[in-house]
């Protein structure tokens, strides 16, 4: 059993999603959006850190799946995004969680089947894969998609490890 926290970082709002992955099956636990105050960046980073820490303490995930920084509209935006990621990561590693980072393209490929998927396709597939009654909000869907990507990657690694073992036969 693996409880996985997915994070879609942002400097204005940060999506989160938590799933339980057991024996090849993903089960929805919770998701939502951390809405950040319209204050200075250090205060927003504090809110991300404390909110993620609260999620970790409440739900006890053992692993974090987080989207990597991509080149945003400007270098300043990329730096703020990186700092938001850092705040979330520190909250998790402070609780001895393993951290896995995935590109947006890897996450979309894993969940939708194409790395060029749009937000609505991700929302739809998250709904289908987790058997949700409605599509989650964009940021929450992206966070759940990160968690699902990690679960799929984790399962693939387990399968590959099993597939690479060779059975030797005695020669007569």
PADRENPA-400864 format. One record per residue: residue in three letters; x, y, z of N, C-alpha, C in turn. Coordinates in pm, whole numbers, plus 50000, padded with zeros to 5 digits. Layout:
<sites>
SITE   type     npx     npy     npz    capx    capy    capz     cpx     cpy     cpz
SITE    ALA       X       Y       Z       X       Y       Z       X       Y       Z
...
</sites>
This chain:
<sites>
SITE   type     npx     npy     npz    capx    capy    capz     cpx     cpy     cpz
SITE    UNK   50084   49882   50000   50000   50000   50000   50088   50124   50000
SITE    UNK   50052   50222   49916   50125   50347   49911   50025   50462   49908
SITE    UNK   50036   50550   50004   49957   50672   50002   50047   50778   49938
SITE    UNK   49999   50835   49828   50080   50927   49748   50014   51064   49745
SITE    UNK   50093   51165   49777   50050   51305   49769   50101   51362   49638
SITE    UNK   50011   51414   49557   50049   51483   49434   50034   51633   49456
SITE    UNK   50129   51710   49405   50124   51855   49418   50142   51919   49280
SITE    UNK   50053   52014   49250   50066   52099   49132   50098   52239   49186
SITE    UNK   50228   52273   49192   50268   52396   49260   50234   52521   49181
SITE    UNK   50210   52627   49256   50187   52758   49196   50209   52865   49301
SITE    UNK   50236   52986   49257   50261   53095   49353   50133   53169   49389
SITE    UNK   50023   53139   49320   49893   53198   49352   49797   53094   49408
SITE    UNK   49805   52973   49354   49726   52862   49406   49803   52733   49378
SITE    UNK   49795   52641   49471   49866   52515   49462   49765   52402   49476
SITE    UNK   49762   52315   49376   49670   52201   49380   49732   52086   49456
SITE    UNK   49646   52007   49522   49693   51886   49589   49593   51774   49564
SITE    UNK   49645   51653   49566   49562   51534   49551   49629   51418   49621
SITE    UNK   49550   51339   49691   49605   51224   49763   49530   51100   49719
SITE    UNK   49608   50997   49684   49550   50869   49646   49615   50757   49727
SITE    UNK   49545   50647   49733   49600   50525   49793   49619   50428   49676
SITE    UNK   49739   50377   49660   49769   50285   49551   49806   50150   49609
SITE    UNK   49722   50051   49582   49743   49916   49634   49717   49814   49525
SITE    UNK   49810   49725   49507   49796   49612   49413   49742   49655   49277
SITE    UNK   49801   49759   49222   49763   49802   49088   49635   49883   49081
SITE    UNK   49578   49920   49194   49454   49996   49195   49473   50129   49268
SITE    UNK   49418   50234   49209   49426   50367   49269   49291   50403   49329
SITE    UNK   49296   50455   49451   49174   50494   49521   49188   50640   49565
SITE    UNK   49087   50718   49536   49085   50860   49571   49071   50876   49722
SITE    UNK   49152   50965   49779   49138   51000   49921   49084   51141   49933
SITE    UNK   49155   51239   49878   49110   51378   49884   49186   51462   49782
SITE    UNK   49135   51580   49756   49204   51675   49668   49147   51813   49692
SITE    UNK   49218   51913   49641   49171   52049   49655   49276   52148   49610
SITE    UNK   49253   52272   49647   49342   52380   49608   49375   52464   49731
SITE    UNK   49503   52492   49747   49550   52583   49851   49550   52721   49786
SITE    UNK   49458   52806   49827   49450   52942   49772   49540   53032   49856
SITE    UNK   49631   53097   49787   49733   53176   49857   49691   53321   49868
SITE    UNK   49725   53384   49981   49686   53523   50001   49759   53616   49904
SITE    UNK   49698   53728   49877   49759   53827   49787   49856   53914   49867
SITE    UNK   49957   53847   49922   50058   53917   50002   50194   53896   49936
SITE    UNK   50297   53927   50006   50431   53910   49952   50465   53760   49941
SITE    UNK   50562   53730   49857   50598   53591   49828   50638   53510   49952
SITE    UNK   50718   53565   50043   50754   53485   50161   50631   53437   50240
SITE    UNK   50530   53519   50252   50409   53478   50324   50334   53369   50247
SITE    UNK   50328   53380   50115   50263   53275   50034   50338   53143   50047
SITE    UNK   50472   53148   50050   50551   53026   50066   50526   52964   50204
SITE    UNK   50510   53048   50304   50478   52999   50439   50345   52926   50439
SITE    UNK   50245   52981   50369   50113   52918   50362   50123   52783   50291
SITE    UNK   50200   52776   50182   50218   52648   50112   50281   52547   50206
SITE    UNK   50390   52585   50271   50461   52495   50362   50367   52442   50471
SITE    UNK   50299   52532   50540   50212   52491   50651   50093   52408   50604
SITE    UNK   50038   52442   50488   49923   52367   50435   49963   52225   50393
SITE    UNK   50077   52213   50327   50124   52080   50287   50160   51998   50410
SITE    UNK   50223   52061   50506   50257   51993   50631   50130   51940   50700
SITE    UNK   50024   52020   50700   49896   51978   50759   49838   51858   50684
SITE    UNK   49846   51860   50551   49797   51747   50471   49875   51620   50503
SITE    UNK   50007   51634   50515   50092   51519   50545   50058   51462   50683
SITE    UNK   50042   51549   50780   50010   51502   50915   49871   51440   50923
SITE    UNK   49775   51492   50845   49639   51444   50848   49621   51310   50776
SITE    UNK   49687   51296   50658   49664   51178   50575   49780   51079   50572
SITE    UNK   49896   51117   50620   50010   51027   50631   50064   50969   50501
SITE    UNK   50073   51048   50393   50133   50991   50271   50280   50960   50295
SITE    UNK   50330   50862   50221   50470   50825   50233   50554   50876   50118
SITE    UNK   50485   50923   50011   50557   50966   49891   50493   51092   49834
SITE    UNK   50577   51176   49775   50532   51298   49709   50564   51289   49561
SITE    UNK   50466   51322   49478   50486   51335   49334   50458   51481   49301
SITE    UNK   50556   51547   49241   50543   51690   49215   50589   51722   49074
SITE    UNK   50522   51819   49014   50558   51859   48878   50687   51940   48879
SITE    UNK   50773   51912   48782   50898   51986   48769   50871   52127   48719
SITE    UNK   50968   52215   48739   50958   52351   48687   50975   52346   48536
SITE    UNK   50890   52416   48467   50904   52431   48323   50930   52579   48297
SITE    UNK   50979   52611   48180   51006   52752   48152   50873   52822   48131
SITE    UNK   50839   52906   48225   50712   52977   48220   50724   53099   48128
SITE    UNK   50626   53187   48138   50624   53306   48054   50747   53393   48073
SITE    UNK   50799   53393   48194   50916   53476   48221   51005   53405   48323
SITE    UNK   51126   53449   48331   51219   53391   48428   51168   53414   48570
SITE    UNK   51108   53530   48595   51053   53560   48727   50943   53463   48766
SITE    UNK   50857   53428   48672   50750   53331   48698   50809   53193   48730
SITE    UNK   50911   53154   48654   50975   53025   48678   51040   53021   48816
SITE    UNK   51102   53131   48857   51164   53137   48989   51059   53125   49101
SITE    UNK   50947   53196   49086   50841   53187   49186   50784   53046   49192
SITE    UNK   50766   52985   49077   50716   52847   49073   50814   52754   49142
SITE    UNK   50942   52773   49117   51045   52692   49183   51044   52708   49333
SITE    UNK   51020   52829   49380   51014   52852   49523   50890   52787   49585
SITE    UNK   50778   52791   49513   50656   52724   49561   50679   52574   49570
SITE    UNK   50746   52518   49470   50780   52375   49473   50867   52345   49594
SITE    UNK   50966   52431   49616   51058   52412   49728   50987   52409   49861
SITE    UNK   50891   52499   49880   50816   52503   50006   50740   52372   50028
SITE    UNK   50677   52320   49922   50603   52195   49932   50697   52077   49957
SITE    UNK   50809   52074   49887   50905   51965   49902   50963   51962   50043
SITE    UNK   50999   52078   50096   51056   52084   50231   50956   52033   50334
SITE    UNK   50829   52067   50318   50726   52019   50412   50722   51866   50411
SITE    UNK   50745   51806   50296   50739   51659   50284   50867   51592   50332
SITE    UNK   50982   51644   50292   51107   51579   50334   51131   51597   50483
SITE    UNK   51072   51700   50542   51081   51718   50687   51010   51604   50760
SITE    UNK   50922   51535   50689   50850   51419   50745   50900   51288   50682
SITE    UNK   51023   51292   50629   51091   51174   50574   51017   51108   50457
SITE    UNK   50949   51186   50377   50881   51133   50260   50976   51126   50140
SITE    UNK   50957   51025   50057   51029   51016   49932   50967   51116   49834
SITE    UNK   51051   51177   49749   51003   51277   49653   51036   51231   49512
SITE    UNK   50935   51236   49425   50954   51203   49283   50907   51323   49201
SITE    UNK   50987   51361   49103   50955   51476   49019   50928   51430   48876
SITE    UNK   50825   51486   48816   50786   51449   48680   50759   51575   48598
SITE    UNK   50792   51569   48471   50760   51682   48383   50610   51680   48355
SITE    UNK   50558   51795   48315   50416   51804   48281   50384   51705   48168
SITE    UNK   50475   51691   48075   50456   51600   47962   50448   51454   48009
SITE    UNK   50535   51415   48103   50531   51278   48158   50398   51251   48228
SITE    UNK   50352   51349   48305   50227   51332   48379   50110   51314   48282
SITE    UNK   50102   51399   48182   49993   51390   48082   50001   51259   48006
SITE    UNK   50120   51218   47967   50139   51092   47895   50090   50975   47978
SITE    UNK   50122   50975   48105   50086   50866   48195   49935   50855   48215
SITE    UNK   49869   50970   48226   49726   50970   48260   49636   50971   48136
SITE    UNK   49674   51049   48035   49588   51064   47917   49635   50978   47800
SITE    UNK   49766   50954   47792   49818   50876   47680   49891   50962   47579
SITE    UNK   49888   51094   47598   49963   51185   47513   50018   51299   47599
SITE    UNK   50142   51334   47575   50205   51441   47650   50156   51579   47611
SITE    UNK   50077   51586   47503   50025   51714   47457   49879   51735   47498
SITE    UNK   49831   51659   47594   49691   51669   47639   49664   51806   47699
SITE    UNK   49539   51851   47687   49503   51978   47749   49440   51954   47886
SITE    UNK   49413   52063   47957   49362   52054   48095   49232   51974   48103
SITE    UNK   49142   51994   48009   49013   51925   48015   49029   51774   47997
SITE    UNK   49124   51732   47914   49150   51590   47896   49205   51528   48024
SITE    UNK   49294   51601   48091   49350   51553   48218   49238   51540   48321
SITE    UNK   49153   51642   48331   49042   51638   48426   48952   51517   48399
SITE    UNK   48921   51494   48273   48833   51383   48238   48894   51248   48276
SITE    UNK   49022   51229   48241   49086   51100   48268   49106   51077   48418
SITE    UNK   49133   51182   48493   49145   51168   48639   49010   51122   48695
SITE    UNK   48904   51184   48646   48768   51144   48689   48744   50996   48660
SITE    UNK   48778   50952   48539   48756   50813   48498   48844   50717   48579
SITE    UNK   48973   50746   48587   49067   50655   48655   49037   50639   48804
SITE    UNK   48991   50747   48866   48964   50741   49010   48815   50721   49041
SITE    UNK   48736   50702   48936   48591   50678   48951   48524   50787   49034
SITE    UNK   48554   50912   49000   48497   51026   49072   48361   51062   49013
SITE    UNK   48270   51117   49093   48137   51154   49042   48140   51274   48948
SITE    UNK   48242   51359   48959   48254   51478   48874   48401   51507   48850
SITE    UNK   48427   51588   48750   48565   51625   48722   48617   51719   48831
SITE    UNK   48737   51692   48882   48795   51782   48983   48838   51914   48919
SITE    UNK   48853   52015   49001   48902   52144   48955   49039   52126   48889
SITE    UNK   49074   52214   48795   49198   52200   48717   49322   52172   48802
SITE    UNK   49348   52256   48902   49470   52240   48981   49469   52111   49062
SITE    UNK   49353   52075   49115   49341   51949   49190   49358   51831   49095
SITE    UNK   49301   51841   48973   49316   51734   48875   49461   51716   48836
SITE    UNK   49534   51825   48819   49676   51816   48785   49755   51749   48897
SITE    UNK   49720   51780   49021   49788   51719   49136   49756   51570   49145
SITE    UNK   49629   51534   49125   49591   51392   49124   49659   51319   49009
SITE    UNK   49672   51387   48894   49741   51327   48779   49888   51300   48813
SITE    UNK   49951   51390   48887   50091   51368   48929   50100   51246   49018
SITE    UNK   50005   51232   49112   50003   51115   49200   49980   50987   49120
SITE    UNK   49889   50991   49024   49862   50874   48939   49985   50839   48855
SITE    UNK   50052   50940   48801   50173   50918   48723   50277   50846   48808
SITE    UNK   50291   50890   48932   50388   50825   49021   50348   50681   49050
SITE    UNK   50220   50659   49072   50173   50522   49098   50200   50433   48977
SITE    UNK   50173   50484   48856   50197   50406   48734   50346   50380   48714
SITE    UNK   50428   50481   48738   50572   50467   48723   50626   50365   48823
SITE    UNK   50576   50375   48945   50616   50282   49053   50582   50138   49015
SITE    UNK   50460   50120   48962   50415   49986   48922   50498   49935   48804
SITE    UNK   50530   50023   48710   50612   49983   48596   50751   49937   48641
SITE    UNK   50807   50006   48738   50939   49969   48790   50932   49832   48858
SITE    UNK   50826   49807   48931   50808   49676   48996   50794   49568   48890
SITE    UNK   50715   49596   48786   50696   49499   48680   50826   49471   48606
SITE    UNK   50903   49576   48579   51030   49558   48509   51127   49478   48593
SITE    UNK   51128   49502   48721   51217   49427   48809   51183   49279   48805
SITE    UNK   51055   49249   48804   51010   49109   48797   51039   49048   48661
SITE    UNK   51024   49128   48555   51042   49077   48419   51188   49054   48386
SITE    UNK   51278   49120   48456   51420   49105   48423   51483   48985   48492
SITE    UNK   51411   48927   48585   51469   48809   48650   51465   48693   48551
SITE    UNK   51573   48623   48543   51585   48515   48447   51579   48382   48521
SITE    UNK   51501   48295   48470   51492   48161   48528   51593   48072   48457
SITE    UNK   51680   48014   48533   51784   47929   48474   51743   47783   48479
SITE    UNK   51770   47718   48369   51742   47573   48363   51873   47498   48365
SITE    UNK   51871   47384   48428   51992   47302   48434   52011   47232   48300
SITE    UNK   52132   47240   48249   52163   47175   48123   52211   47033   48151
SITE    UNK   52165   46940   48074   52206   46800   48091   52298   46755   47983
</sites>
